[in-house]
Amino acid sequence: MAVLFCRKCGKEIEKQAEKCPFCGFDGSAGIVCIRLPGDMLDGLARLFYLDTVTILTAEGEMLWEGRQGETAEFALPEPMRITVLPCGFSAPVHGTLYPGKCYRLEQVGGLHLRTVYRLTEWNDF
């Protein structure tokens, strides 16, 4: 029996599975997931700023809103340019998402509220 790892939750699943039996992720259905770091705001910053993260289309339409540490999940019918608005004073992150893929927001520099992130395809598993 051939196995692989779910691109959303990382658990081992059978290769023939239509979707992950643990989290329900179905990469063939045009679902996109973005894993958000859990430490975007730390220390005293948590007292003064909301830890809300927003994902918008290039036209400004909201696709998803949640909190740091969550995994954003939404359907895309075709490749789409998006903007991620991290919490605090971090700069917006721009990128193109493709249906059925998983991504993560990865820290590439900065400190605390001025952290710089980039959107990368999630191929850890």
Secondary structure, DSSP 8 states (H G I E B T S, - for coil): --EEE-TTT--EEETT-SS-TTT---GGGTEEEEE--TTSS-TTHHHHS--EEEEEETTS-EEEEEETTSEEEEE-SS-EEEEEE-STT---EEEEE-TT-EEEEEEEE--GGG-EEEEEE----
